[in-house]
Amino acid sequence: MELGEASAAYRAVYDVSENCKPTTIWVNAHKVLANAKVAQRIEQLQSRHRKRHEVTVDSLTKELEEARELARGEKQAGPMVSSSMGKAKLHGLGVERVEHTLGDDVLTALQGARSRVSKKKD
């Protein structure tokens, strides 16, 4: 289950010699997977795993909206804004702007490189 691949799981559970062919391991692993009881147990474990990790944009949006409403009820503007910004970021609406500045030495180097490229073109 944790390994996510039948051959690796087979190697982890069964005593497999180092000189065993990969095709032999693959065939044996798939024979185990074909067993109805094994397949059923794997499905149960996978289902639990999916439920435990079921986090979606919708579920996160709902949680953030609940937090915003709680903050509104408590008349706390800061947490309300934080929840709203969280939703905006989650939906790709929050854009952070960063201003980059270059020192004079970098600008001089860039201008020099630009002039050298221009001279090569001529």
N, CA, C and O atoms as CSV, one atom per row, in Angstrom:
chain,resi,resn,atom,element,x,y,z
A,1,MET,N,N,0.830,-1.196,0.000
A,1,MET,CA,C,0.000,0.000,0.000
A,1,MET,C,C,0.874,1.260,0.000
A,1,MET,O,O,0.699,2.148,-0.834
A,2,GLU,N,N,1.799,1.322,0.929
A,2,GLU,CA,C,2.647,2.506,1.008
A,2,GLU,C,C,3.607,2.591,-0.165
A,2,GLU,O,O,3.971,3.689,-0.586
A,3,LEU,N,N,4.014,1.474,-0.688
A,3,LEU,CA,C,4.987,1.479,-1.765
A,3,LEU,C,C,4.367,1.870,-3.097
A,3,LEU,O,O,5.048,2.414,-3.966
A,4,GLY,N,N,3.067,1.595,-3.263
A,4,GLY,CA,C,2.369,2.048,-4.455
A,4,GLY,C,C,2.649,1.260,-5.721
A,4,GLY,O,O,2.161,1.625,-6.791
A,5,GLU,N,N,3.416,0.200,-5.624
A,5,GLU,CA,C,3.737,-0.576,-6.809
A,5,GLU,C,C,3.833,-2.037,-6.391
A,5,GLU,O,O,4.505,-2.370,-5.415
A,6,ALA,N,N,3.156,-2.906,-7.138
A,6,ALA,CA,C,3.005,-4.304,-6.748
A,6,ALA,C,C,4.340,-5.026,-6.559
A,6,ALA,O,O,4.512,-5.745,-5.574
A,7,SER,N,N,5.274,-4.850,-7.472
A,7,SER,CA,C,6.557,-5.552,-7.376
A,7,SER,C,C,7.342,-5.117,-6.138
A,7,SER,O,O,7.933,-5.949,-5.450
A,8,ALA,N,N,7.346,-3.823,-5.860
A,8,ALA,CA,C,8.062,-3.318,-4.679
A,8,ALA,C,C,7.405,-3.838,-3.402
A,8,ALA,O,O,8.095,-4.203,-2.451
A,9,ALA,N,N,6.085,-3.871,-3.383
A,9,ALA,CA,C,5.370,-4.387,-2.215
A,9,ALA,C,C,5.681,-5.875,-2.029
A,9,ALA,O,O,5.887,-6.335,-0.906
A,10,TYR,N,N,5.712,-6.614,-3.123
A,10,TYR,CA,C,6.019,-8.048,-3.060
A,10,TYR,C,C,7.411,-8.266,-2.479
A,10,TYR,O,O,7.601,-9.119,-1.612
A,11,ARG,N,N,8.389,-7.490,-2.959
A,11,ARG,CA,C,9.764,-7.607,-2.443
A,11,ARG,C,C,9.826,-7.305,-0.957
A,11,ARG,O,O,10.577,-7.941,-0.217
A,12,ALA,N,N,9.021,-6.315,-0.512
A,12,ALA,CA,C,9.049,-5.906,0.893
A,12,ALA,C,C,8.439,-6.963,1.805
A,12,ALA,O,O,8.854,-7.094,2.957
A,13,VAL,N,N,7.464,-7.715,1.311
A,13,VAL,CA,C,6.731,-8.663,2.148
A,13,VAL,C,C,7.330,-10.062,2.090
A,13,VAL,O,O,7.418,-10.743,3.111
A,14,TYR,N,N,7.739,-10.491,0.909
A,14,TYR,CA,C,8.231,-11.853,0.731
A,14,TYR,C,C,9.756,-11.879,0.677
A,14,TYR,O,O,10.404,-10.904,0.295
A,15,ASP,N,N,10.303,-13.023,1.071
A,15,ASP,CA,C,11.747,-13.213,1.047
A,15,ASP,C,C,12.154,-13.495,-0.396
A,15,ASP,O,O,12.013,-14.616,-0.886
A,16,VAL,N,N,12.660,-12.466,-1.067
A,16,VAL,CA,C,13.025,-12.575,-2.477
A,16,VAL,C,C,14.545,-12.548,-2.575
A,16,VAL,O,O,15.192,-11.629,-2.075
A,17,SER,N,N,15.110,-13.567,-3.227
A,17,SER,CA,C,16.568,-13.602,-3.354
A,17,SER,C,C,17.037,-12.507,-4.312
A,17,SER,O,O,16.280,-12.043,-5.165
A,18,GLU,N,N,18.271,-12.112,-4.159
A,18,GLU,CA,C,18.832,-11.035,-4.977
A,18,GLU,C,C,18.908,-11.386,-6.453
A,18,GLU,O,O,18.838,-10.502,-7.307
A,19,ASN,N,N,19.051,-12.680,-6.760
A,19,ASN,CA,C,19.186,-13.082,-8.166
A,19,ASN,C,C,17.843,-13.437,-8.811
A,19,ASN,O,O,17.809,-13.973,-9.919
A,20,CYS,N,N,16.753,-13.143,-8.130
A,20,CYS,CA,C,15.420,-13.408,-8.680
A,20,CYS,C,C,15.146,-12.430,-9.826
A,20,CYS,O,O,15.407,-11.232,-9.708
A,21,LYS,N,N,14.620,-12.954,-10.931
A,21,LYS,CA,C,14.365,-12.120,-12.101
A,21,LYS,C,C,13.198,-11.165,-11.840
A,21,LYS,O,O,12.225,-11.540,-11.186
A,22,PRO,N,N,13.291,-9.936,-12.348
A,22,PRO,CA,C,12.197,-8.972,-12.181
A,22,PRO,C,C,10.867,-9.480,-12.750
A,22,PRO,O,O,9.805,-9.181,-12.204
A,23,THR,N,N,10.924,-10.245,-13.838
A,23,THR,CA,C,9.670,-10.763,-14.411
A,23,THR,C,C,9.016,-11.763,-13.472
A,23,THR,O,O,7.789,-11.814,-13.380
A,24,THR,N,N,9.816,-12.558,-12.773
A,24,THR,CA,C,9.275,-13.522,-11.812
A,24,THR,C,C,8.585,-12.781,-10.670
A,24,THR,O,O,7.494,-13.159,-10.244
A,25,ILE,N,N,9.222,-11.739,-10.186
A,25,ILE,CA,C,8.632,-10.945,-9.105
A,25,ILE,C,C,7.338,-10.306,-9.578
A,25,ILE,O,O,6.342,-10.304,-8.853
A,26,TRP,N,N,7.346,-9.766,-10.785
A,26,TRP,CA,C,6.156,-9.115,-11.337
A,26,TRP,C,C,5.004,-10.107,-11.456
A,26,TRP,O,O,3.879,-9.798,-11.062
A,27,VAL,N,N,5.272,-11.289,-11.994
A,27,VAL,CA,C,4.226,-12.316,-12.155
A,27,VAL,C,C,3.667,-12.718,-10.800
A,27,VAL,O,O,2.450,-12.791,-10.627
A,28,ASN,N,N,4.541,-12.977,-9.844
A,28,ASN,CA,C,4.085,-13.388,-8.512
A,28,ASN,C,C,3.305,-12.274,-7.812
A,28,ASN,O,O,2.302,-12.532,-7.148
A,29,ALA,N,N,3.766,-11.054,-7.962
A,29,ALA,CA,C,3.066,-9.922,-7.344
A,29,ALA,C,C,1.653,-9.792,-7.912
A,29,ALA,O,O,0.702,-9.542,-7.172
A,30,HIS,N,N,1.524,-9.960,-9.200
A,30,HIS,CA,C,0.207,-9.839,-9.816
A,30,HIS,C,C,-0.703,-11.024,-9.514
A,30,HIS,O,O,-1.926,-10.884,-9.527
A,31,LYS,N,N,-0.123,-12.179,-9.244
A,31,LYS,CA,C,-0.923,-13.311,-8.782
A,31,LYS,C,C,-1.530,-12.996,-7.414
A,31,LYS,O,O,-2.696,-13.292,-7.156
A,32,VAL,N,N,-0.720,-12.391,-6.546
A,32,VAL,CA,C,-1.225,-12.001,-5.224
A,32,VAL,C,C,-2.339,-10.966,-5.373
A,32,VAL,O,O,-3.367,-11.056,-4.702
A,33,LEU,N,N,-2.136,-9.988,-6.250
A,33,LEU,CA,C,-3.157,-8.955,-6.469
A,33,LEU,C,C,-4.456,-9.538,-7.024
A,33,LEU,O,O,-5.535,-8.999,-6.777
A,34,ALA,N,N,-4.354,-10.628,-7.768
A,34,ALA,CA,C,-5.544,-11.252,-8.356
A,34,ALA,C,C,-6.388,-11.979,-7.309
A,34,ALA,O,O,-7.553,-12.288,-7.558
A,35,ASN,N,N,-5.816,-12.248,-6.161
A,35,ASN,CA,C,-6.551,-12.894,-5.088
A,35,ASN,C,C,-7.654,-11.950,-4.621
A,35,ASN,O,O,-7.382,-10.796,-4.289
A,36,ALA,N,N,-8.887,-12.428,-4.594
A,36,ALA,CA,C,-10.047,-11.583,-4.273
A,36,ALA,C,C,-9.939,-10.949,-2.892
A,36,ALA,O,O,-10.279,-9.778,-2.721
A,37,LYS,N,N,-9.472,-11.703,-1.911
A,37,LYS,CA,C,-9.361,-11.165,-0.547
A,37,LYS,C,C,-8.309,-10.047,-0.496
A,37,LYS,O,O,-8.499,-9.032,0.174
A,38,VAL,N,N,-7.224,-10.247,-1.198
A,38,VAL,CA,C,-6.160,-9.233,-1.224
A,38,VAL,C,C,-6.676,-7.977,-1.928
A,38,VAL,O,O,-6.490,-6.863,-1.439
A,39,ALA,N,N,-7.315,-8.163,-3.061
A,39,ALA,CA,C,-7.845,-7.020,-3.814
A,39,ALA,C,C,-8.868,-6.235,-2.982
A,39,ALA,O,O,-8.880,-5.004,-3.000
A,40,GLN,N,N,-9.712,-6.954,-2.263
A,40,GLN,CA,C,-10.718,-6.290,-1.423
A,40,GLN,C,C,-10.045,-5.484,-0.307
A,40,GLN,O,O,-10.441,-4.353,-0.027
A,41,ARG,N,N,-9.038,-6.065,0.318
A,41,ARG,CA,C,-8.333,-5.365,1.403
A,41,ARG,C,C,-7.610,-4.129,0.881
A,41,ARG,O,O,-7.610,-3.086,1.535
A,42,ILE,N,N,-7.005,-4.241,-0.276
A,42,ILE,CA,C,-6.325,-3.089,-0.871
A,42,ILE,C,C,-7.332,-1.971,-1.139
A,42,ILE,O,O,-7.052,-0.804,-0.867
A,43,GLU,N,N,-8.495,-2.325,-1.667
A,43,GLU,CA,C,-9.531,-1.320,-1.924
A,43,GLU,C,C,-9.975,-0.645,-0.629
A,43,GLU,O,O,-10.181,0.568,-0.611
A,44,GLN,N,N,-10.127,-1.407,0.456
A,44,GLN,CA,C,-10.498,-0.822,1.749
A,44,GLN,C,C,-9.448,0.181,2.216
A,44,GLN,O,O,-9.780,1.284,2.650
A,45,LEU,N,N,-8.191,-0.209,2.123
A,45,LEU,CA,C,-7.106,0.674,2.563
A,45,LEU,C,C,-7.026,1.930,1.693
A,45,LEU,O,O,-6.820,3.032,2.201
A,46,GLN,N,N,-7.191,1.754,0.387
A,46,GLN,CA,C,-7.141,2.906,-0.508
A,46,GLN,C,C,-8.303,3.851,-0.247
A,46,GLN,O,O,-8.139,5.070,-0.304
A,47,SER,N,N,-9.462,3.303,0.035
A,47,SER,CA,C,-10.634,4.126,0.331
A,47,SER,C,C,-10.409,4.962,1.589
A,47,SER,O,O,-10.713,6.155,1.613
A,48,ARG,N,N,-9.873,4.325,2.636
A,48,ARG,CA,C,-9.560,5.065,3.872
A,48,ARG,C,C,-8.545,6.168,3.598
A,48,ARG,O,O,-8.666,7.289,4.094
A,49,HIS,N,N,-7.555,5.825,2.806
A,49,HIS,CA,C,-6.499,6.789,2.474
A,49,HIS,C,C,-7.093,7.994,1.738
A,49,HIS,O,O,-6.760,9.136,2.052
A,50,ARG,N,N,-7.967,7.745,0.763
A,50,ARG,CA,C,-8.591,8.839,0.015
A,50,ARG,C,C,-9.426,9.723,0.930
A,50,ARG,O,O,-9.373,10.948,0.822
A,51,LYS,N,N,-10.191,9.121,1.824
A,51,LYS,CA,C,-11.040,9.901,2.739
A,51,LYS,C,C,-10.198,10.754,3.675
A,51,LYS,O,O,-10.520,11.911,3.944
A,52,ARG,N,N,-9.106,10.159,4.169
A,52,ARG,CA,C,-8.256,10.879,5.111
A,52,ARG,C,C,-7.589,12.083,4.474
A,52,ARG,O,O,-7.351,13.087,5.145
A,53,HIS,N,N,-7.287,11.996,3.201
A,53,HIS,CA,C,-6.570,13.068,2.515
A,53,HIS,C,C,-7.448,13.850,1.553
A,53,HIS,O,O,-6.940,14.504,0.642
A,54,GLU,N,N,-8.739,13.793,1.742
A,54,GLU,CA,C,-9.656,14.464,0.828
A,54,GLU,C,C,-9.696,15.961,1.142
A,54,GLU,O,O,-10.502,16.423,1.950
A,55,VAL,N,N,-8.839,16.676,0.507
A,55,VAL,CA,C,-8.785,18.125,0.638
A,55,VAL,C,C,-8.923,18.691,-0.771
A,55,VAL,O,O,-8.149,18.358,-1.669
A,56,THR,N,N,-9.904,19.537,-0.943
A,56,THR,CA,C,-10.137,20.125,-2.254
A,56,THR,C,C,-10.182,21.633,-2.132
A,56,THR,O,O,-10.236,22.173,-1.027
A,57,VAL,N,N,-10.159,22.303,-3.254
A,57,VAL,CA,C,-10.306,23.758,-3.250
A,57,VAL,C,C,-11.644,24.116,-2.611
A,57,VAL,O,O,-11.738,25.080,-1.850
A,58,ASP,N,N,-12.674,23.341,-2.922
A,58,ASP,CA,C,-13.989,23.614,-2.347
A,58,ASP,C,C,-13.997,23.449,-0.834
A,58,ASP,O,O,-14.571,24.276,-0.125
A,59,SER,N,N,-13.362,22.382,-0.327
A,59,SER,CA,C,-13.360,22.169,1.122
A,59,SER,C,C,-12.554,23.259,1.832
A,59,SER,O,O,-12.945,23.718,2.905
A,60,LEU,N,N,-11.440,23.672,1.241
A,60,LEU,CA,C,-10.645,24.747,1.841
A,60,LEU,C,C,-11.389,26.081,1.783
A,60,LEU,O,O,-11.331,26.871,2.726
A,61,THR,N,N,-12.086,26.328,0.677
A,61,THR,CA,C,-12.872,27.551,0.555
A,61,THR,C,C,-13.949,27.590,1.630
A,61,THR,O,O,-14.182,28.627,2.252
A,62,LYS,N,N,-14.595,26.461,1.842
A,62,LYS,CA,C,-15.643,26.376,2.866
A,62,LYS,C,C,-15.067,26.665,4.253
A,62,LYS,O,O,-15.656,27.417,5.029
A,63,GLU,N,N,-13.916,26.068,4.561
A,63,GLU,CA,C,-13.280,26.310,5.857
A,63,GLU,C,C,-12.923,27.786,6.040
A,63,GLU,O,O,-13.147,28.354,7.109
A,64,LEU,N,N,-12.373,28.399,5.001
A,64,LEU,CA,C,-12.005,29.813,5.096
A,64,LEU,C,C,-13.247,30.698,5.255
A,64,LEU,O,O,-13.208,31.692,5.981
A,65,GLU,N,N,-14.338,30.345,4.587
A,65,GLU,CA,C,-15.572,31.116,4.723
A,65,GLU,C,C,-16.145,30.968,6.129
A,65,GLU,O,O,-16.651,31.935,6.699
A,66,GLU,N,N,-16.069,29.767,6.688
A,66,GLU,CA,C,-16.522,29.561,8.066
A,66,GLU,C,C,-15.688,30.398,9.040
A,66,GLU,O,O,-16.228,30.989,9.975
A,67,ALA,N,N,-14.386,30.445,8.819
A,67,ALA,CA,C,-13.510,31.251,9.674
A,67,ALA,C,C,-13.840,32.735,9.536
A,67,ALA,O,O,-13.831,33.473,10.522
A,68,ARG,N,N,-14.131,33.168,8.311
A,68,ARG,CA,C,-14.481,34.576,8.075
A,68,ARG,C,C,-15.786,34.934,8.786
A,68,ARG,O,O,-15.902,36.003,9.386
A,69,GLU,N,N,-16.753,34.043,8.713
A,69,GLU,CA,C,-18.041,34.292,9.372
A,69,GLU,C,C,-17.885,34.321,10.893
A,69,GLU,O,O,-18.526,35.125,11.570
A,70,LEU,N,N,-17.043,33.454,11.421
A,70,LEU,CA,C,-16.779,33.450,12.859
A,70,LEU,C,C,-16.142,34.771,13.273
A,70,LEU,O,O,-16.531,35.365,14.279
A,71,ALA,N,N,-15.170,35.226,12.502
A,71,ALA,CA,C,-14.509,36.498,12.792
A,71,ALA,C,C,-15.493,37.657,12.676
A,71,ALA,O,O,-15.441,38.600,13.466
A,72,ARG,N,N,-16.382,37.588,11.701
A,72,ARG,CA,C,-17.399,38.639,11.537
A,72,ARG,C,C,-18.283,38.703,12.773
A,72,ARG,O,O,-18.590,39.787,13.268
A,73,GLY,N,N,-18.694,37.535,13.272
A,73,GLY,CA,C,-19.532,37.476,14.472
A,73,GLY,C,C,-18.831,38.042,15.694
A,73,GLY,O,O,-19.471,38.594,16.590
A,74,GLU,N,N,-17.522,37.903,15.725
A,74,GLU,CA,C,-16.723,38.417,16.841
A,74,GLU,C,C,-16.271,39.860,16.584
A,74,GLU,O,O,-15.573,40.456,17.404
A,75,LYS,N,N,-16.676,40.407,15.441
A,75,LYS,CA,C,-16.314,41.768,15.033
A,75,LYS,C,C,-14.799,41.973,15.024
A,75,LYS,O,O,-14.279,42.955,15.555
A,76,GLN,N,N,-14.107,41.008,14.400
A,76,GLN,CA,C,-12.659,41.070,14.291
A,76,GLN,C,C,-12.287,41.208,12.817
A,76,GLN,O,O,-12.289,40.239,12.057
A,77,ALA,N,N,-11.974,42.430,12.447
A,77,ALA,CA,C,-11.710,42.733,11.041
A,77,ALA,C,C,-10.452,42.032,10.517
A,77,ALA,O,O,-10.439,41.558,9.381
A,78,GLY,N,N,-9.409,41.964,11.326
A,78,GLY,CA,C,-8.142,41.359,10.882
A,78,GLY,C,C,-8.307,39.919,10.414
A,78,GLY,O,O,-7.921,39.587,9.294
A,79,PRO,N,N,-8.877,39.058,11.259
A,79,PRO,CA,C,-9.089,37.675,10.817
A,79,PRO,C,C,-10.054,37.565,9.631
A,79,PRO,O,O,-9.934,36.649,8.817
A,80,MET,N,N,-11.002,38.489,9.532
A,80,MET,CA,C,-11.902,38.478,8.368
A,80,MET,C,C,-11.110,38.727,7.096
A,80,MET,O,O,-11.284,38.036,6.092
A,81,VAL,N,N,-10.239,39.724,7.155
A,81,VAL,CA,C,-9.418,40.056,5.990
A,81,VAL,C,C,-8.489,38.887,5.655
A,81,VAL,O,O,-8.312,38.552,4.484
A,82,SER,N,N,-7.899,38.270,6.673
A,82,SER,CA,C,-7.003,37.124,6.440
A,82,SER,C,C,-7.738,35.986,5.738
A,82,SER,O,O,-7.203,35.373,4.814
A,83,SER,N,N,-8.955,35.706,6.173
A,83,SER,CA,C,-9.739,34.643,5.534
A,83,SER,C,C,-10.075,35.005,4.094
A,83,SER,O,O,-9.988,34.166,3.198
A,84,SER,N,N,-10.457,36.248,3.880
A,84,SER,CA,C,-10.775,36.677,2.514
A,84,SER,C,C,-9.553,36.599,1.611
A,84,SER,O,O,-9.657,36.175,0.460
A,85,MET,N,N,-8.401,37.003,2.123
A,85,MET,CA,C,-7.172,36.934,1.333
A,85,MET,C,C,-6.770,35.476,1.074
A,85,MET,O,O,-6.254,35.145,0.006
A,86,GLY,N,N,-7.013,34.613,2.066
A,86,GLY,CA,C,-6.739,33.187,1.872
A,86,GLY,C,C,-7.569,32.618,0.739
A,86,GLY,O,O,-7.070,31.848,-0.082
A,87,LYS,N,N,-8.835,32.998,0.698
A,87,LYS,CA,C,-9.701,32.532,-0.396
A,87,LYS,C,C,-9.230,33.092,-1.729
A,87,LYS,O,O,-9.230,32.386,-2.737
A,88,ALA,N,N,-8.831,34.349,-1.736
A,88,ALA,CA,C,-8.359,34.965,-2.982
A,88,ALA,C,C,-7.120,34.236,-3.505
A,88,ALA,O,O,-7.029,33.950,-4.699
A,89,LYS,N,N,-6.173,33.936,-2.627
A,89,LYS,CA,C,-4.960,33.223,-3.036
A,89,LYS,C,C,-5.295,31.820,-3.519
A,89,LYS,O,O,-4.749,31.351,-4.518
A,90,LEU,N,N,-6.193,31.158,-2.807
A,90,LEU,CA,C,-6.590,29.806,-3.165
A,90,LEU,C,C,-7.172,29.739,-4.569
A,90,LEU,O,O,-6.984,28.761,-5.292
A,91,HIS,N,N,-7.886,30.806,-4.940
A,91,HIS,CA,C,-8.530,30.848,-6.253
A,91,HIS,C,C,-7.705,31.611,-7.298
A,91,HIS,O,O,-8.193,31.928,-8.383
A,92,GLY,N,N,-6.444,31.899,-6.946
A,92,GLY,CA,C,-5.550,32.530,-7.909
A,92,GLY,C,C,-5.789,34.014,-8.100
A,92,GLY,O,O,-5.358,34.583,-9.103
A,93,LEU,N,N,-6.468,34.652,-7.156
A,93,LEU,CA,C,-6.777,36.073,-7.299
A,93,LEU,C,C,-5.807,36.963,-6.541
A,93,LEU,O,O,-5.693,38.150,-6.848
A,94,GLY,N,N,-5.115,36.420,-5.568
A,94,GLY,CA,C,-4.170,37.210,-4.788
A,94,GLY,C,C,-2.843,37.281,-5.501
A,94,GLY,O,O,-2.154,36.269,-5.630
A,95,VAL,N,N,-2.473,38.445,-5.964
A,95,VAL,CA,C,-1.219,38.616,-6.694
A,95,VAL,C,C,-0.299,39.490,-5.850
A,95,VAL,O,O,-0.640,40.619,-5.498
A,96,GLU,N,N,0.857,38.951,-5.537
A,96,GLU,CA,C,1.830,39.740,-4.785
A,96,GLU,C,C,2.765,40.411,-5.778
A,96,GLU,O,O,3.284,39.779,-6.698
A,97,ARG,N,N,2.961,41.674,-5.575
A,97,ARG,CA,C,3.841,42.428,-6.464
A,97,ARG,C,C,5.159,42.688,-5.733
A,97,ARG,O,O,5.186,43.107,-4.576
A,98,VAL,N,N,6.233,42.428,-6.443
A,98,VAL,CA,C,7.560,42.644,-5.878
A,98,VAL,C,C,8.320,43.544,-6.830
A,98,VAL,O,O,8.387,43.280,-8.030
A,99,GLU,N,N,8.893,44.609,-6.287
A,99,GLU,CA,C,9.668,45.530,-7.114
A,99,GLU,C,C,11.133,45.154,-7.009
A,99,GLU,O,O,11.684,45.044,-5.914
A,100,HIS,N,N,11.749,44.961,-8.146
A,100,HIS,CA,C,13.166,44.622,-8.186
A,100,HIS,C,C,13.949,45.859,-8.612
A,100,HIS,O,O,13.601,46.525,-9.587
A,101,THR,N,N,14.991,46.149,-7.881
A,101,THR,CA,C,15.843,47.267,-8.257
A,101,THR,C,C,17.251,46.726,-8.497
A,101,THR,O,O,17.699,45.785,-7.842
A,102,LEU,N,N,17.916,47.338,-9.437
A,102,LEU,CA,C,19.275,46.943,-9.763
A,102,LEU,C,C,20.225,48.061,-9.374
A,102,LEU,O,O,19.910,49.242,-9.515
A,103,GLY,N,N,21.374,47.676,-8.892
A,103,GLY,CA,C,22.384,48.662,-8.562
A,103,GLY,C,C,23.014,49.233,-9.823
A,103,GLY,O,O,22.886,48.659,-10.904
A,104,ASP,N,N,23.700,50.377,-9.680
A,104,ASP,CA,C,24.339,51.034,-10.823
A,104,ASP,C,C,25.343,50.121,-11.525
A,104,ASP,O,O,25.468,50.160,-12.749
A,105,ASP,N,N,26.058,49.300,-10.754
A,105,ASP,CA,C,27.050,48.415,-11.357
A,105,ASP,C,C,26.397,47.366,-12.258
A,105,ASP,O,O,26.945,47.021,-13.305
A,106,VAL,N,N,25.234,46.862,-11.859
A,106,VAL,CA,C,24.516,45.874,-12.673
A,106,VAL,C,C,23.976,46.548,-13.930
A,106,VAL,O,O,24.064,45.992,-15.025
A,107,LEU,N,N,23.413,47.755,-13.770
A,107,LEU,CA,C,22.894,48.483,-14.929
A,107,LEU,C,C,24.001,48.784,-15.936
A,107,LEU,O,O,23.803,48.652,-17.144
A,108,THR,N,N,25.150,49.183,-15.439
A,108,THR,CA,C,26.289,49.475,-16.318
A,108,THR,C,C,26.719,48.214,-17.066
A,108,THR,O,O,27.005,48.273,-18.262
A,109,ALA,N,N,26.767,47.083,-16.377
A,109,ALA,CA,C,27.151,45.825,-17.008
A,109,ALA,C,C,26.144,45.427,-18.081
A,109,ALA,O,O,26.533,44.971,-19.157
A,110,LEU,N,N,24.855,45.594,-17.798
A,110,LEU,CA,C,23.821,45.268,-18.784
A,110,LEU,C,C,23.903,46.172,-20.009
A,110,LEU,O,O,23.757,45.712,-21.142
A,111,GLN,N,N,24.136,47.455,-19.775
A,111,GLN,CA,C,24.246,48.385,-20.900
A,111,GLN,C,C,25.467,48.045,-21.759
A,111,GLN,O,O,25.409,48.128,-22.986
A,112,GLY,N,N,26.554,47.669,-21.120
A,112,GLY,CA,C,27.753,47.274,-21.852
A,112,GLY,C,C,27.509,46.025,-22.681
A,112,GLY,O,O,27.950,45.938,-23.827
A,113,ALA,N,N,26.813,45.064,-22.107
A,113,ALA,CA,C,26.505,43.832,-22.838
A,113,ALA,C,C,25.594,44.133,-24.013
A,113,ALA,O,O,25.771,43.579,-25.098
A,114,ARG,N,N,24.625,45.002,-23.804
A,114,ARG,CA,C,23.701,45.368,-24.887
A,114,ARG,C,C,24.447,46.034,-26.042
A,114,ARG,O,O,24.175,45.741,-27.206
A,115,SER,N,N,25.384,46.928,-25.726
A,115,SER,CA,C,26.119,47.615,-26.792
A,115,SER,C,C,27.035,46.646,-27.537
A,115,SER,O,O,27.207,46.777,-28.749
A,116,ARG,N,N,27.631,45.668,-26.832
A,116,ARG,CA,C,28.477,44.678,-27.500
A,116,ARG,C,C,27.652,43.812,-28.449
A,116,ARG,O,O,28.110,43.480,-29.542
A,117,VAL,N,N,26.445,43.448,-28.041
A,117,VAL,CA,C,25.566,42.641,-28.898
A,117,VAL,C,C,25.158,43.451,-30.115
A,117,VAL,O,O,25.109,42.918,-31.224
A,118,SER,N,N,24.865,44.732,-29.924
A,118,SER,CA,C,24.483,45.577,-31.040
A,118,SER,C,C,25.620,45.699,-32.054
A,118,SER,O,O,25.378,45.678,-33.261
A,119,LYS,N,N,26.861,45.826,-31.571
A,119,LYS,CA,C,28.014,45.955,-32.457
A,119,LYS,C,C,28.228,44.688,-33.263
A,119,LYS,O,O,28.625,44.756,-34.426
A,120,LYS,N,N,27.966,43.508,-32.650
A,120,LYS,CA,C,28.157,42.235,-33.350
A,120,LYS,C,C,27.136,42.088,-34.481
A,120,LYS,O,O,27.452,41.508,-35.520
A,121,LYS,N,N,25.929,42.599,-34.296
A,121,LYS,CA,C,24.903,42.510,-35.306
A,121,LYS,C,C,25.234,43.338,-36.548
A,121,LYS,O,O,24.869,42.979,-37.667
A,122,ASP,N,N,25.940,44.464,-36.323
A,122,ASP,CA,C,26.287,45.360,-37.434
A,122,ASP,C,C,27.358,44.787,-38.247
A,122,ASP,O,O,27.783,45.398,-39.228
